[in-house]
Amino acid sequence: MTLFRLTLSNVFHKKPRAVFTIGSVVVAFLLFGLLLPLERVFNSRLEFADADRLIVTNKTSLLRPLPLSYDEQLRDVEGVQLVGHFTFFGAFYREPSNQIATIVTDADQFDAMVDEVVFRNPKDHAHWLKTPAGVAIGRELAQKFGWKVGDLVPVYSKIYPRADGSSVWTFEIAAIFDSSAADGDTNSMVIDYDYFDRVRATGQGTVGWYAVRIDDARNADRISNTIDAMFANRPAQTTTTTEKMFAQSFLRQVGDFGAMISIALLLVFWTVVLVTANTMAQSVRERFSDIGVLKTLGYSDLRIFGMVLGESLVILLFGGCLGLLIAAALIPEIAGRTEQLLGSLHLSWQDCALGLALMLVLALLVALVPAWRAARGEIVSALREAV
């Protein structure tokens, strides 16, 4: 207990310096607690992208549609098992701030094409398939707005007005789906294509992009080249990639999030190492004579080493845990405000365990040299400084 009190006293030997050092550790682990889950969210979306699913888009731009007639031709390509088409609807509920991730697709093919989606109520799923103006929504979206099966909800689309000129589409909540993954995103709405194509004002007979399931991921290059060659001389030429490459390309239009987050964390922790190591070195140097006195009183080299290491542990563990606690408090607020993009953001116990391990490693790293010098210092030299 005496050694622990002595360690705490040494940590706050210079209070302003201790507060600054601990504050830098708090900021570092706050960023760690925020950026690591953020990287996991983006990576999880890439992990959902199977290599045996190809995405076929308009070669000119993702915003340009493709003819619905391509569907049958894609099915005839050797190695293609299943074809689905998707169109981005672009919707909000009541206010533009209530954006809803909404896609239009063939309801009959949806659950077969998208393995990540699970309909736990077969009766509701069957009801959706036979309800033209029905939609399937994710569990998170239903909970967000308090929607339930049977509700009629109006949503607005700035992209696709109705044939009657209205931008308001009224749908019946026909089914609610879940995610097959624990951290999967179910904050979305799915509209059946047949009803959408019949009611929209313009663009009939076109889709946004195609998803193609193939028999073997090793044939992805061959099938991609075959598809693009097949439509090479058409007005709407195509670009075909794996779903993972498509997702990566889409994200990298903004930036390589994984690389940016890794670099940011590396720079932050490099700064923490420099600041904390400098603090430890200064603290030991200023108390060198005190350490000599402790050795005179019978403190062993190992105990001196442990005392200096304990100072480092107090700084890193206190600051690091405080930073993670602040991150844990902020993440639900961030996820709530950016639900469409980061609704599944959370700080897991694995993140906390990794953070704790990092605290211990950094504590040993920054204390190793000062602790060794303090433990190996000669009593005579230390006491001479006191005089």
GUKOLKOL-570542 format. One record per residue (C-alpha): x, y, z. Coordinates in Angstrom, 3 decimals, always signed. Layout:
BEGIN
+----------+----------+----------+
:       c1 :       c2 :       c3 :
+----------+----------+----------+
:        X :        Y :        Z :
...
+----------+----------+----------+
% end
This chain:
BEGIN
+----------+----------+----------+
:       c1 :       c2 :       c3 :
+----------+----------+----------+
:   +0.000 :   +0.000 :   +0.000 :
:   +2.894 :   +2.331 :   +0.836 :
:   +4.420 :   +1.691 :   -2.590 :
:   +1.088 :   +2.446 :   -4.282 :
:   +0.731 :   +5.741 :   -2.417 :
:   +4.305 :   +6.603 :   -3.302 :
:   +3.597 :   +5.816 :   -6.939 :
:   +0.528 :   +8.105 :   -6.985 :
:   +2.531 :  +10.837 :   -5.281 :
:   +5.229 :  +10.546 :   -7.933 :
:   +2.685 :  +10.693 :  -10.759 :
:   +1.372 :  +14.029 :   -9.477 :
:   +4.783 :  +15.345 :   -8.466 :
:   +4.221 :  +18.104 :  -11.026 :
:   +0.446 :  +18.446 :  -11.276 :
:   +0.232 :  +20.562 :  -14.470 :
:   +2.527 :  +18.152 :  -16.290 :
:   +0.582 :  +15.134 :  -15.012 :
:   -2.739 :  +16.634 :  -16.107 :
:   -1.354 :  +17.447 :  -19.570 :
:   +0.106 :  +13.958 :  -19.995 :
:   -3.028 :  +12.148 :  -18.812 :
:   -5.111 :  +14.461 :  -20.998 :
:   -3.120 :  +13.475 :  -24.072 :
:   -3.706 :   +9.802 :  -23.248 :
:   -7.440 :  +10.470 :  -22.795 :
:   -7.635 :  +12.096 :  -26.235 :
:   -5.666 :   +9.252 :  -27.851 :
:   -7.919 :   +6.499 :  -26.488 :
:  -11.035 :   +8.575 :  -27.139 :
:  -10.037 :   +8.635 :  -30.813 :
:   -9.178 :   +4.940 :  -30.608 :
:  -12.621 :   +4.168 :  -29.191 :
:  -14.324 :   +6.178 :  -31.934 :
:  -12.244 :   +5.285 :  -34.980 :
:  -11.884 :   +1.528 :  -34.428 :
:  -15.665 :   +0.882 :  -34.451 :
:  -15.961 :   +3.237 :  -37.435 :
:  -13.437 :   +1.190 :  -39.385 :
:  -15.309 :   -1.995 :  -38.437 :
:  -18.587 :   -0.561 :  -39.775 :
:  -17.078 :   +0.134 :  -43.199 :
:  -15.194 :   -3.164 :  -43.280 :
:  -18.304 :   -5.119 :  -42.310 :
:  -20.070 :   -3.742 :  -45.362 :
:  -17.222 :   -4.952 :  -47.496 :
:  -17.250 :   -8.351 :  -45.796 :
:  -20.907 :   -8.735 :  -46.743 :
:  -19.846 :   -8.393 :  -50.384 :
:  -19.421 :  -11.959 :  -51.598 :
:  -16.915 :  -12.860 :  -54.314 :
:  -19.578 :  -14.992 :  -56.016 :
:  -21.791 :  -11.956 :  -56.586 :
:  -21.034 :   -9.583 :  -59.438 :
:  -22.355 :   -6.062 :  -59.909 :
:  -23.225 :   -4.855 :  -63.415 :
:  -23.515 :   -1.068 :  -63.785 :
:  -23.722 :   +1.409 :  -66.619 :
:  -20.195 :   +2.026 :  -67.930 :
:  -20.812 :   +5.778 :  -68.126 :
:  -21.972 :   +6.291 :  -64.547 :
:  -23.669 :   +4.500 :  -61.696 :
:  -26.386 :   +7.157 :  -61.956 :
:  -27.251 :   +6.101 :  -65.514 :
:  -29.839 :   +3.278 :  -65.738 :
:  -29.668 :   -0.018 :  -67.600 :
:  -32.500 :   -1.608 :  -69.641 :
:  -34.634 :   -4.210 :  -67.908 :
:  -34.208 :   -6.332 :  -71.048 :
:  -30.623 :   -7.109 :  -69.966 :
:  -32.067 :   -9.369 :  -67.271 :
:  -32.866 :  -12.323 :  -69.543 :
:  -29.609 :  -11.971 :  -71.449 :
:  -27.587 :  -12.072 :  -68.235 :
:  -29.325 :  -15.283 :  -67.211 :
:  -28.127 :  -16.943 :  -70.420 :
:  -24.433 :  -16.342 :  -69.636 :
:  -22.600 :  -19.553 :  -68.767 :
:  -21.850 :  -19.743 :  -65.046 :
:  -24.634 :  -17.352 :  -63.982 :
:  -26.983 :  -18.877 :  -61.420 :
:  -29.205 :  -15.974 :  -60.410 :
:  -29.810 :  -12.397 :  -61.564 :
:  -31.379 :   -9.601 :  -59.553 :
:  -31.811 :   -5.919 :  -60.347 :
:  -31.825 :   -2.945 :  -57.994 :
:  -32.727 :   +0.736 :  -58.259 :
:  -31.986 :   +3.448 :  -55.711 :
:  -35.286 :   +5.130 :  -54.783 :
:  -34.075 :   +8.004 :  -52.607 :
:  -36.741 :   +8.591 :  -49.947 :
:  -37.433 :  +10.470 :  -46.756 :
:  -40.228 :  +10.339 :  -44.187 :
:  -42.010 :  +13.593 :  -43.315 :
:  -38.829 :  +15.694 :  -43.167 :
:  -35.783 :  +15.654 :  -45.502 :
:  -33.646 :  +14.937 :  -42.436 :
:  -35.442 :  +11.568 :  -42.040 :
:  -33.646 :   +9.907 :  -44.941 :
:  -34.508 :   +6.255 :  -45.589 :
:  -32.175 :   +3.894 :  -47.430 :
:  -34.678 :   +2.617 :  -49.992 :
:  -34.117 :   +0.273 :  -52.936 :
:  -36.434 :   -1.115 :  -55.595 :
:  -36.035 :   -4.749 :  -56.635 :
:  -37.874 :   -7.882 :  -57.691 :
:  -39.498 :   -8.981 :  -54.442 :
:  -39.581 :  -12.628 :  -55.553 :
:  -35.774 :  -12.688 :  -55.904 :
:  -34.812 :  -10.441 :  -53.006 :
:  -34.208 :  -12.914 :  -50.175 :
:  -32.536 :  -15.399 :  -52.528 :
:  -30.213 :  -12.733 :  -53.898 :
:  -29.396 :  -11.031 :  -50.593 :
:  -28.233 :  -13.680 :  -48.127 :
:  -27.756 :  -11.126 :  -45.352 :
:  -31.523 :  -10.615 :  -45.068 :
:  -33.735 :  -12.982 :  -43.037 :
:  -37.547 :  -12.978 :  -42.929 :
:  -38.458 :  -14.582 :  -39.616 :
:  -42.209 :  -14.515 :  -40.304 :
:  -42.988 :  -16.543 :  -43.474 :
:  -46.618 :  -15.368 :  -43.428 :
:  -45.617 :  -11.700 :  -43.590 :
:  -43.084 :  -12.462 :  -46.309 :
:  -45.766 :  -14.173 :  -48.397 :
:  -48.066 :  -11.203 :  -47.787 :
:  -45.389 :   -8.839 :  -49.144 :
:  -44.992 :  -10.892 :  -52.330 :
:  -48.699 :  -10.591 :  -53.164 :
:  -49.166 :   -6.941 :  -52.097 :
:  -48.272 :   -4.584 :  -54.998 :
:  -47.985 :   -1.455 :  -52.850 :
:  -46.395 :   -3.346 :  -49.971 :
:  -42.852 :   -2.834 :  -48.731 :
:  -40.472 :   -4.817 :  -46.567 :
:  -38.564 :   -2.834 :  -43.949 :
:  -35.658 :   -3.620 :  -41.659 :
:  -36.087 :   -4.152 :  -37.945 :
:  -34.065 :   -1.035 :  -37.039 :
:  -36.139 :   +1.170 :  -39.325 :
:  -39.373 :   -0.197 :  -37.858 :
:  -38.176 :   +0.511 :  -34.329 :
:  -36.954 :   +3.988 :  -35.256 :
:  -40.372 :   +5.210 :  -36.447 :
:  -42.556 :   +2.810 :  -34.463 :
:  -43.867 :   +1.137 :  -37.609 :
:  -45.511 :   -2.293 :  -37.614 :
:  -46.903 :   -4.684 :  -40.182 :
:  -50.137 :   -3.309 :  -41.639 :
:  -49.280 :   +0.389 :  -41.220 :
:  -49.682 :   +2.745 :  -44.178 :
:  -46.744 :   +5.136 :  -44.444 :
:  -46.172 :   +8.038 :  -46.862 :
:  -42.615 :   +8.565 :  -48.088 :
:  -41.268 :  +11.244 :  -50.404 :
:  -38.960 :  +10.728 :  -53.364 :
:  -37.190 :  +13.588 :  -55.137 :
:  -35.841 :  +11.174 :  -57.751 :
:  -39.000 :   +9.359 :  -58.865 :
:  -42.304 :  +11.273 :  -58.872 :
:  -45.497 :   +9.334 :  -59.491 :
:  -47.302 :   +9.413 :  -62.832 :
:  -49.948 :  +11.686 :  -61.276 :
:  -47.226 :  +14.268 :  -60.535 :
:  -47.053 :  +13.664 :  -56.798 :
:  -43.775 :  +12.998 :  -54.979 :
:  -45.601 :  +11.198 :  -52.166 :
:  -45.694 :   +7.402 :  -52.286 :
:  -47.928 :   +5.605 :  -49.779 :
:  -46.909 :   +2.052 :  -48.950 :
:  -48.224 :   -0.682 :  -46.668 :
:  -45.697 :   -2.223 :  -44.278 :
:  -46.110 :   -5.837 :  -45.405 :
:  -43.091 :   -7.511 :  -43.769 :
:  -40.154 :   -6.831 :  -41.457 :
:  -36.766 :   -8.413 :  -42.049 :
:  -33.722 :   -8.981 :  -39.859 :
:  -30.028 :   -9.389 :  -40.570 :
:  -28.278 :  -12.746 :  -40.507 :
:  -25.243 :  -11.030 :  -38.945 :
:  -25.141 :   -9.693 :  -35.392 :
:  -23.951 :   -6.245 :  -36.512 :
:  -25.824 :   -6.151 :  -39.819 :
:  -27.677 :   -3.031 :  -40.907 :
:  -31.486 :   -3.326 :  -41.091 :
:  -32.239 :   +0.362 :  -41.387 :
:  -33.696 :   +0.169 :  -44.906 :
:  -36.829 :   -0.255 :  -47.019 :
:  -37.438 :   -2.503 :  -50.059 :
:  -40.042 :   -1.720 :  -52.753 :
:  -41.292 :   -4.207 :  -55.338 :
:  -40.199 :   -3.272 :  -58.857 :
:  -43.396 :   -4.167 :  -60.732 :
:  -45.522 :   -1.686 :  -58.762 :
:  -42.823 :   +0.988 :  -58.842 :
:  -42.297 :   +0.707 :  -62.599 :
:  -46.038 :   +0.887 :  -63.282 :
:  -46.652 :   +3.960 :  -61.124 :
:  -43.556 :   +6.115 :  -61.681 :
:  -43.692 :   +9.044 :  -64.094 :
:  -40.589 :   +8.310 :  -66.172 :
:  -37.905 :   +5.697 :  -66.752 :
:  -40.153 :   +2.684 :  -67.261 :
:  -38.296 :   -0.455 :  -68.244 :
:  -34.977 :   +0.553 :  -66.697 :
:  -33.100 :   -0.425 :  -63.514 :
:  -30.192 :   +1.024 :  -61.569 :
:  -27.833 :   -1.969 :  -61.606 :
:  -27.781 :   -5.754 :  -61.704 :
:  -26.476 :   -8.215 :  -59.132 :
:  -25.374 :  -11.530 :  -60.631 :
:  -24.703 :  -14.654 :  -58.575 :
:  -22.222 :  -16.997 :  -60.234 :
:  -21.470 :  -20.679 :  -59.746 :
:  -17.798 :  -20.304 :  -58.808 :
:  -15.862 :  -17.248 :  -57.623 :
:  -12.874 :  -18.456 :  -59.653 :
:  -14.878 :  -17.741 :  -62.787 :
:  -15.557 :  -14.121 :  -61.835 :
:  -13.079 :  -12.603 :  -64.312 :
:  -14.277 :  -14.730 :  -67.212 :
:  -17.951 :  -14.041 :  -66.570 :
:  -17.317 :  -10.319 :  -66.042 :
:  -15.515 :  -10.066 :  -69.377 :
:  -18.257 :  -12.060 :  -71.109 :
:  -20.980 :   -9.776 :  -69.779 :
:  -19.190 :   -6.565 :  -70.734 :
:  -18.351 :   -7.914 :  -74.203 :
:  -21.983 :   -8.893 :  -74.724 :
:  -23.130 :   -5.290 :  -74.240 :
:  -20.062 :   -3.586 :  -75.736 :
:  -21.935 :   -2.327 :  -78.817 :
:  -25.150 :   -1.357 :  -77.040 :
:  -26.147 :   +2.236 :  -76.196 :
:  -25.936 :   +1.277 :  -72.514 :
:  -22.534 :   -0.404 :  -72.146 :
:  -21.670 :   -2.116 :  -68.875 :
:  -18.908 :   -2.423 :  -66.307 :
:  -18.915 :   -5.630 :  -64.256 :
:  -16.976 :   -6.126 :  -61.020 :
:  -17.231 :   -8.271 :  -57.905 :
:  -19.508 :   -6.876 :  -55.237 :
:  -16.545 :   -6.286 :  -52.927 :
:  -14.690 :   -4.286 :  -55.577 :
:  -17.867 :   -2.316 :  -56.252 :
:  -18.241 :   -1.471 :  -52.552 :
:  -14.574 :   -0.508 :  -52.255 :
:  -14.789 :   +1.648 :  -55.361 :
:  -17.884 :   +3.372 :  -54.009 :
:  -16.280 :   +4.083 :  -50.627 :
:  -13.031 :   +5.265 :  -52.190 :
:  -14.897 :   +7.954 :  -54.049 :
:  -14.789 :   +9.606 :  -50.646 :
:  -11.493 :   +8.063 :  -49.522 :
:   -9.779 :   +4.937 :  -48.273 :
:  -11.280 :   +4.955 :  -44.801 :
:   -9.221 :   +2.051 :  -43.520 :
:   -5.933 :   +3.684 :  -44.488 :
:   -6.973 :   +7.091 :  -43.164 :
:   -8.067 :   +5.668 :  -39.823 :
:   -4.900 :   +3.578 :  -39.465 :
:   -2.660 :   +6.554 :  -40.228 :
:   -4.606 :   +8.771 :  -37.824 :
:   -4.309 :   +6.253 :  -34.989 :
:   -0.617 :   +5.684 :  -35.713 :
:   +0.130 :   +9.409 :  -35.530 :
:   -1.941 :   +9.857 :  -32.379 :
:   -0.260 :   +7.024 :  -30.514 :
:   +3.189 :   +8.006 :  -31.714 :
:   +2.532 :  +11.430 :  -30.175 :
:   +1.323 :   +9.789 :  -26.956 :
:   +4.484 :   +7.683 :  -26.753 :
:   +6.669 :  +10.771 :  -27.174 :
:   +4.740 :  +12.853 :  -24.630 :
:   +4.484 :  +10.106 :  -22.015 :
:   +8.073 :   +8.926 :  -22.451 :
:   +9.309 :  +12.512 :  -22.052 :
:   +7.198 :  +12.903 :  -18.914 :
:   +8.568 :   +9.691 :  -17.415 :
:  +12.162 :  +10.612 :  -18.261 :
:  +11.807 :  +14.082 :  -16.715 :
:  +10.066 :  +12.728 :  -13.637 :
:  +12.800 :  +10.160 :  -12.943 :
:  +15.566 :  +12.686 :  -13.613 :
:  +14.031 :  +15.227 :  -11.209 :
:  +13.643 :  +12.584 :   -8.474 :
:  +16.980 :  +10.880 :   -8.934 :
:  +18.149 :  +11.953 :   -5.502 :
:  +14.869 :  +10.754 :   -3.941 :
:  +15.401 :   +7.382 :   -5.574 :
:  +18.881 :   +7.274 :   -3.990 :
:  +17.315 :   +7.860 :   -0.591 :
:  +14.817 :   +5.052 :   -1.178 :
:  +17.673 :   +2.706 :   -2.048 :
:  +19.467 :   +3.745 :   +1.144 :
:  +16.302 :   +2.817 :   +3.061 :
:  +16.431 :   -0.672 :   +1.564 :
:  +14.383 :   -0.467 :   -1.636 :
:  +15.710 :   -3.045 :   -4.089 :
:  +16.437 :   -2.371 :   -7.741 :
:  +13.433 :   -4.506 :   -8.691 :
:  +11.155 :   -2.497 :   -6.411 :
:  +12.428 :   +0.779 :   -7.850 :
:  +11.856 :   -0.587 :  -11.341 :
:   +8.318 :   -1.603 :  -10.387 :
:   +7.609 :   +1.811 :   -8.879 :
:   +8.543 :   +3.664 :  -12.078 :
:   +6.625 :   +1.138 :  -14.171 :
:   +3.657 :   +1.631 :  -11.847 :
:   +3.720 :   +5.379 :  -12.534 :
:   +3.515 :   +4.674 :  -16.243 :
:   +0.674 :   +2.195 :  -15.702 :
:   -1.312 :   +4.720 :  -13.638 :
:   -0.993 :   +7.369 :  -16.358 :
:   -1.858 :   +5.036 :  -19.242 :
:   -4.603 :   +3.047 :  -17.520 :
:   -6.324 :   +6.039 :  -15.948 :
:   -6.158 :   +8.154 :  -19.087 :
:   -6.911 :   +5.260 :  -21.434 :
:   -9.928 :   +3.955 :  -19.527 :
:  -11.314 :   +7.476 :  -19.196 :
:  -10.923 :   +7.972 :  -22.938 :
:  -12.739 :   +4.702 :  -23.706 :
:  -15.541 :   +5.592 :  -21.293 :
:  -16.050 :   +8.925 :  -23.036 :
:  -16.049 :   +7.140 :  -26.415 :
:  -18.613 :   +4.633 :  -25.132 :
:  -20.837 :   +7.521 :  -24.048 :
:  -20.486 :   +9.386 :  -27.353 :
:  -20.956 :   +6.466 :  -29.771 :
:  -24.721 :   +5.953 :  -29.159 :
:  -25.271 :   +9.661 :  -29.782 :
:  -23.212 :   +9.564 :  -32.999 :
:  -24.961 :   +6.406 :  -34.189 :
:  -28.359 :   +7.971 :  -33.477 :
:  -27.578 :  +11.143 :  -35.419 :
:  -26.110 :   +9.273 :  -38.401 :
:  -28.389 :   +6.248 :  -38.319 :
:  -28.555 :   +5.740 :  -42.078 :
:  -24.786 :   +5.437 :  -42.390 :
:  -23.504 :   +4.448 :  -38.946 :
:  -26.529 :   +2.902 :  -37.278 :
:  -24.589 :   -0.237 :  -36.301 :
:  -21.698 :   +1.723 :  -34.730 :
:  -20.858 :   +0.369 :  -31.284 :
:  -17.894 :   -0.145 :  -28.972 :
:  -17.494 :   -3.896 :  -28.467 :
:  -15.773 :   -5.712 :  -25.632 :
:  -13.103 :   -6.775 :  -28.126 :
:  -12.350 :   -3.089 :  -28.761 :
:  -12.053 :   -2.497 :  -25.004 :
:   -9.814 :   -5.559 :  -24.572 :
:   -7.581 :   -4.384 :  -27.405 :
:   -7.461 :   -0.925 :  -25.849 :
:   -6.482 :   -2.362 :  -22.473 :
:   -3.742 :   -4.460 :  -24.050 :
:   -2.480 :   -1.370 :  -25.865 :
:   -2.390 :   +0.571 :  -22.588 :
:   -0.249 :   -2.125 :  -20.981 :
:   +2.133 :   -2.313 :  -23.947 :
:   +2.533 :   +1.470 :  -24.096 :
:   +3.056 :   +1.660 :  -20.328 :
:   +5.909 :   -0.843 :  -20.564 :
:   +7.334 :   +0.835 :  -23.654 :
:   +7.521 :   +4.366 :  -22.239 :
:   +8.706 :   +3.268 :  -18.786 :
:  +11.318 :   +0.714 :  -19.776 :
:  +14.333 :   +3.032 :  -20.196 :
:  +13.567 :   +5.423 :  -17.280 :
:  +12.792 :   +2.479 :  -14.972 :
:  +16.007 :   +0.683 :  -15.944 :
:  +18.080 :   +3.845 :  -15.363 :
:  +16.419 :   +4.440 :  -11.989 :
:  +16.927 :   +0.829 :  -10.900 :
:  +20.559 :   +0.696 :  -12.041 :
:  +21.531 :   +4.134 :  -10.683 :
:  +24.216 :   +4.185 :   -7.982 :
:  +23.292 :   +5.381 :   -4.500 :
:  +26.390 :   +7.551 :   -4.188 :
:  +25.705 :   +9.388 :   -7.436 :
:  +22.073 :   +9.928 :   -6.505 :
:  +22.882 :  +11.251 :   -3.030 :
:  +25.579 :  +13.528 :   -4.457 :
:  +22.838 :  +15.247 :   -6.509 :
:  +20.853 :  +15.742 :   -3.310 :
:  +23.794 :  +17.528 :   -1.734 :
+----------+----------+----------+
% end
